[in-house]
């Protein structure tokens, strides 16, 4: 059913797809429902990190008042430590629609009890590093 969030027992890739869809739809509540109460989230737009749902909400609200980001997951790469590296196509526009950035970036996610515990923005390894990719 559209709009239904995956539960904590669903595969991590499904939960991450739902989180990206919620972010792109500006559905903060749906995205926060997929995160732990102590989630650590990067302030990629400003620098540093925020912690917890209220700080994530405030950061995203501020971000969306200044820029219009859209992030599409392209591939999911499980890592040996249980984290997942997501290859992302990121398009950022100003509020007038002018293109500011059109890049591929990496988002590395950590999980706790099936919820997103943290995310960090990182560089993507070479193509050879993606042998275990799951899309």
C-alpha positions as CSV (number, residue, x, y, z in Angstrom):
1,X,0.0,0.0,0.0
2,X,1.5,3.4,-1.0
3,X,2.8,5.5,1.9
4,X,3.2,2.5,4.2
5,X,6.5,2.4,5.9
6,X,8.5,-0.8,6.0
7,X,8.7,-2.4,9.4
8,X,12.0,-3.0,11.3
9,X,12.1,-6.6,10.0
10,X,12.1,-5.6,6.4
11,X,15.4,-5.6,4.5
12,X,17.6,-2.6,5.1
13,X,17.6,-1.6,1.4
14,X,13.8,-1.4,1.6
15,X,13.9,0.8,4.6
16,X,16.6,3.0,3.0
17,X,14.5,3.4,-0.2
18,X,11.6,4.5,2.0
19,X,13.8,7.0,3.8
20,X,15.0,8.5,0.6
21,X,11.4,8.7,-0.8
22,X,10.2,10.4,2.4
23,X,13.1,12.9,2.3
24,X,12.4,13.7,-1.4
25,X,8.6,14.1,-0.6
26,X,9.6,16.4,2.4
27,X,7.7,13.9,4.7
28,X,9.8,14.5,7.8
29,X,7.6,12.3,10.0
30,X,7.9,9.3,7.7
31,X,11.7,9.6,7.5
32,X,12.1,10.1,11.3
33,X,10.0,7.0,11.9
34,X,12.9,5.0,10.3
35,X,15.5,6.4,12.7
36,X,16.6,5.7,16.2
37,X,15.9,8.3,18.9
38,X,19.7,9.1,19.1
39,X,20.3,9.1,15.3
40,X,23.4,11.0,14.2
41,X,22.9,12.9,10.9
42,X,25.4,15.0,9.0
43,X,24.8,18.6,8.3
44,X,26.2,18.2,4.8
45,X,24.7,21.5,3.9
46,X,26.3,23.4,6.9
47,X,28.9,21.1,8.4
48,X,29.0,19.0,11.5
49,X,26.3,16.6,12.8
50,X,22.9,16.8,14.5
51,X,21.6,14.2,17.0
52,X,18.1,13.0,17.5
53,X,14.8,13.5,15.6
54,X,14.2,17.1,16.7
55,X,17.6,18.3,15.6
56,X,17.2,16.4,12.3
57,X,13.8,18.0,11.8
58,X,15.2,21.5,12.5
59,X,18.2,20.9,10.2
60,X,16.0,19.7,7.3
61,X,13.5,22.5,7.7
62,X,16.3,25.0,7.6
63,X,17.9,23.3,4.6
64,X,14.7,23.1,2.6
65,X,14.0,26.8,3.3
66,X,17.3,27.6,1.5
67,X,17.8,24.9,-1.2
68,X,15.9,22.1,-2.9
69,X,17.9,18.8,-2.7
70,X,16.7,15.6,-4.4
71,X,18.6,12.3,-3.7
72,X,18.0,9.1,-5.5
73,X,19.6,5.8,-4.4
74,X,21.3,4.1,-7.3
75,X,22.9,1.1,-5.6
76,X,23.3,-0.5,-2.2
77,X,26.6,-1.9,-1.1
78,X,26.7,-4.0,2.1
79,X,29.9,-3.7,4.1
80,X,31.6,-6.3,6.2
81,X,30.8,-4.4,9.5
82,X,27.0,-4.4,8.8
83,X,26.8,-0.8,7.5
84,X,25.5,-0.1,4.0
85,X,27.1,2.3,1.5
86,X,24.5,3.8,-0.8
87,X,25.5,5.2,-4.1
88,X,23.3,8.3,-4.5
89,X,22.6,10.7,-7.4
90,X,22.2,14.1,-5.7
91,X,20.7,17.1,-7.5
92,X,20.6,20.4,-5.6
93,X,18.8,23.5,-6.8
94,X,18.2,26.9,-5.3
95,X,14.7,27.8,-4.6
96,X,14.4,29.5,-8.0
97,X,15.3,26.2,-9.7
98,X,18.8,27.0,-10.7
99,X,21.1,24.0,-10.6
100,X,23.7,24.2,-7.9
101,X,25.0,20.6,-7.9
102,X,24.5,17.4,-9.8
103,X,26.8,14.7,-8.3
104,X,27.1,11.1,-7.3
105,X,27.9,10.8,-3.7
106,X,28.1,8.1,-1.0
107,X,25.9,7.8,2.0
108,X,27.0,5.3,4.6
109,X,24.3,4.1,7.0
110,X,24.6,2.3,10.3
111,X,21.6,0.5,11.9
112,X,20.4,-0.4,15.3
113,X,17.5,-2.8,15.9
114,X,16.5,-2.3,12.2
115,X,16.4,1.5,12.4
116,X,18.9,4.0,11.0
117,X,21.3,4.9,13.7
118,X,23.5,7.2,11.7
119,X,24.5,8.4,8.3
120,X,27.7,9.9,6.9
121,X,28.5,11.4,3.6
122,X,31.5,9.8,2.0
123,X,33.4,9.4,-1.2
124,X,32.6,6.5,-3.5
125,X,35.2,3.8,-4.1
126,X,36.3,2.8,-7.6
127,X,34.0,0.7,-9.7
128,X,35.9,-2.4,-8.6
129,X,34.9,-1.7,-5.0
130,X,31.3,-2.4,-5.9
131,X,31.5,-6.2,-6.6
132,X,29.0,-7.0,-3.8
133,X,26.4,-4.4,-5.0
134,X,22.8,-5.1,-4.3
135,X,20.2,-2.9,-6.1
